[in-house]
């Protein structure tokens, strides 16, 4: 069940965060930013010492049965990135992307 969707930039900051229900929005923002800190720590540790490459693997981040939902999200994200009016690195403010995420979250809940 998807209760929060976050799209992260390659520089490790959120481009888009959406959560359902809205009462827990602050909690999910905190979780996303905390997760980004964990990833950042793992990446910075690799620069300081020779760390085994397998240590950076965080595990499967979504259940395999949710692949169709992930694919739908990925296709919509690709549409946003291919928009000639979108500047890479800016927050995602696409109504189409937002409505797709909302419909996906309502479908699962």
N, C-alpha and C positions, 0 to 999 in steps of 0.2 A: 504494500500500500504506500503510495507516494503522498507525503504530507508536506514536503519541502523540495523545491527544485532550485538549484543554484548553477549558474554558468560562470566559470572561472577563466580569467584572462591568463595568457602565458606568463605574465609578470606576477601571477599569484594574488590577484585581487578580484572580487566578485563583479561581474558585469550585470548580473541579473539574479535576484532572489525572490522567490514567490512561495508562500506557505499557506496551508489551509489547516486548521481554522485560524483566523486572524488574531485570536486571543494569544496564541503562542508565537507570534511573529518575532518578538524580541528574543525568545529562547532559541529559535532556529537561526537567527542572524548570529547569535553568540556561537552556536554549534558550527556554523559554516566558517566563521573567522578563526575559531579554535582549531578546526581541521586544517585550515590553511597554514596556521602556525606550525602544526605538526609536520606538514609536508615541507615547509620552509626549513625547519630544523634538520630534517633528514637530508635535504639537498645541501645545506651548508656544512653538515658533518662530513659529507663526501669530499668537499674541497680541503678540509683540514687533515684528513688521514686517508689512507687507502682502505676504503670500506668495500666489502663485497657488494657487487652490483645487485645481487638478489635481495639484499637488505632493504633496498628502496621499494620493493614490491609491497603494496599496501593490502593486497588481497583482492578478491573479486568484489567490486564495489556495488554490484547489483545482481540480483538473482537471475539465473539464465532464463527462467520463464517470463521475465519482464523484458526480454529482448525487443519485442515488438514495440513496447512503450518507449524504450530507449531509442529505437530506430526512428520512431515518429518525432521524438524530440530532436534527434540529430538532423533529420531532414529539414525541420523547421529552422534550426540554428544555421544550417547551410544556406537556406534562403535569405536569412538576415545578413549573413556575411557576404553574399553575392549581390546584395542591393548596392547599386552605385552611390547611393546617398548616405550609406552607413560608413562612418569613420572607425576603423578597427581600434579597439581600446576604449571607445566610449561606452557608456551604459546602454544596454539594449532597451529601447523604448518603442518597439514595434507592437502595434495593436494586434497584428496577426499572430505573432509569436506569443504574446500574452494570452490571447484567447485560446490558442492551441494548448498552452500549459494549463490554463484553467479548466478546459474541457477534459484534459487528461487526468487532472487531479480529481475532478468531480466524478469521472468514470470509475476511478479506482476506489474512491471512498464509499 
